[in-house]
Amino acid sequence: MTALLKARGLRKTYATRRGGFMRAPTRFAAVDGVDVTLLRGRTLGILGESGCGKSTLARLVLGLAEPDAGTVNLGGAAMPRPDTPEWRKLRTRLQLVQQDAAGALDPRLPIRAQVAEPLAIHGRDQAAADAVLSSVGLNRAMGARFPHELSGGQLQRVVIARALALDPEILVLDEPVSALDVSIQAQIVNLIADLQAARGLAYLFVSHDVNVVRHVSDRIAVMYLGRVVEEAPAAAFGERARHPYTRALLSSVPVPDPAHRRAGVPRIGDPPDPSAPPGGCRFHPRCPHATDLCRAEVPPLRSLSAGHAAACHRIEEITKCA
Ligand SMILES: Nc1ncnc2c1ncn2[C@@H]1O[C@H](COP(=O)(O)OP(=O)(O)OP(=O)(O)O)[C@@H](O)[C@H]1O
């Protein structure tokens, strides 16, 4: 199957906020050498804790941020620089759905007008707004309402409708259900799946929530401090996950305390500071299997079996073969 989007070796650095007066600013890599391949009708899930670089990766894939290194290729064309006419044209094929639906909408405009806006900007028939609103389960009467008259789930439907208005090929969904009540999350996740099936969309689905990512994804890449530590078919997650970090994430899922589960934080060691990643394997300070080699050398992401890769020096010793 040919890829709709291929990103290779993406790297993005930021200045640390801890520089302080008279100190030379230092930089850290929020995303450090990440590849992304998106296929028509398929979902790549990006899973990881807060601060691991998921949103930065999403912005790089959308061309909203310029990488320090690496390339994004969309249907054979290189991603143009942000805010150029070429970029705006290409961006119609690639849309973002964010977590903060209320913040993404204009409180002063009825929702139909907001869904019609991208159509107007690109000189397309604004009548398409009604059809796209209907495809996310919102009728004409709903289209006349203002954002403050809608529930959180309805607002997220509007944001999805607006992202779909220009009939894109790819949606980047950044924590699209994290702000919603659990009961509403399932409805929106199902809607997202139905829209993919109906339109053949490719999804990059970013979330800290293991259950949600496993439910929606065909493949899952687990990120830790800017790097992918494991990538595998979603079906291989669970028993067949190999990396100690993935296993820790999975073991943190069914816990009695829902606040803990929500945060998606594995119960191993302290969460790291993304702006000061440790040397060697970045996971080594929290890893029960770490050795001197792990402290000294970065483990490459290497293939373990067909479609399954992980970055761990000791993976063969510490896990059974998948
Ligand atoms: N524009 C920026 N300038 C400086 N640092 C940034 C910027 N954007 C993100 N960062 C830092 O980069 C790191 C990765 O952030 P990012 O938002 O990509 O992670 P994330 O996994 O999406 O986390 P979250 O779920 O909390 O948003 C964090 O330490 C964050 O503070």
The ligand as a MOL file (V3000), in Angstrom:
LIG
                    3D

  0  0  0     0  0            999 V3000
M  V30 BEGIN CTAB
M  V30 COUNTS 31 33 0 0 0
M  V30 BEGIN ATOM
M  V30 1 N 7.0030 26.2550 21.5890 0
M  V30 2 C 7.7340 25.6640 22.5480 0
M  V30 3 N 8.8040 26.2780 23.0970 0
M  V30 4 C 9.5540 25.6850 24.0480 0
M  V30 5 N 9.3130 24.4400 24.5110 0
M  V30 6 C 8.2610 23.7840 24.0110 0
M  V30 7 C 7.4080 24.3420 23.0140 0
M  V30 8 N 6.4390 23.4360 22.6910 0
M  V30 9 C 6.6640 22.3600 23.4760 0
M  V30 10 N 7.7600 22.5590 24.2610 0
M  V30 11 C 8.3430 21.6060 25.2240 0
M  V30 12 O 8.6600 20.4360 24.4760 0
M  V30 13 C 8.3760 19.2600 25.2580 0
M  V30 14 C 7.4040 18.3870 24.4830 0
M  V30 15 O 6.1460 19.0630 24.4250 0
M  V30 16 P 4.8710 18.4850 23.6470 0
M  V30 17 O 3.7380 19.4160 23.8910 0
M  V30 18 O 5.2480 18.1710 22.2720 0
M  V30 19 O 4.6270 17.1110 24.4180 0
M  V30 20 P 3.3030 16.2550 24.5710 0
M  V30 21 O 3.7330 14.8400 24.6410 0
M  V30 22 O 2.3270 16.6460 23.5340 0
M  V30 23 O 2.7920 16.7040 25.9990 0
M  V30 24 P 1.3450 17.2270 26.4420 0
M  V30 25 O 0.4470 16.0480 26.2920 0
M  V30 26 O 1.5610 17.6390 27.8560 0
M  V30 27 O 1.0550 18.3660 25.5120 0
M  V30 28 C 7.8550 19.7680 26.5850 0
M  V30 29 O 8.9310 19.8280 27.4970 0
M  V30 30 C 7.3530 21.1610 26.2720 0
M  V30 31 O 7.4300 21.9860 27.4120 0
M  V30 END ATOM
M  V30 BEGIN BOND
M  V30 1 1 1 2
M  V30 2 1 2 3
M  V30 3 2 2 7
M  V30 4 2 3 4
M  V30 5 1 4 5
M  V30 6 2 5 6
M  V30 7 1 6 7
M  V30 8 1 6 10
M  V30 9 1 7 8
M  V30 10 2 8 9
M  V30 11 1 9 10
M  V30 12 1 10 11
M  V30 13 1 11 12
M  V30 14 1 11 30
M  V30 15 1 12 13
M  V30 16 1 13 14
M  V30 17 1 13 28
M  V30 18 1 14 15
M  V30 19 1 15 16
M  V30 20 2 16 17
M  V30 21 1 16 18
M  V30 22 1 16 19
M  V30 23 1 19 20
M  V30 24 2 20 21
M  V30 25 1 20 22
M  V30 26 1 20 23
M  V30 27 1 23 24
M  V30 28 2 24 25
M  V30 29 1 24 26
M  V30 30 1 24 27
M  V30 31 1 28 29
M  V30 32 1 28 30
M  V30 33 1 30 31
M  V30 END BOND
M  V30 END CTAB
M  END
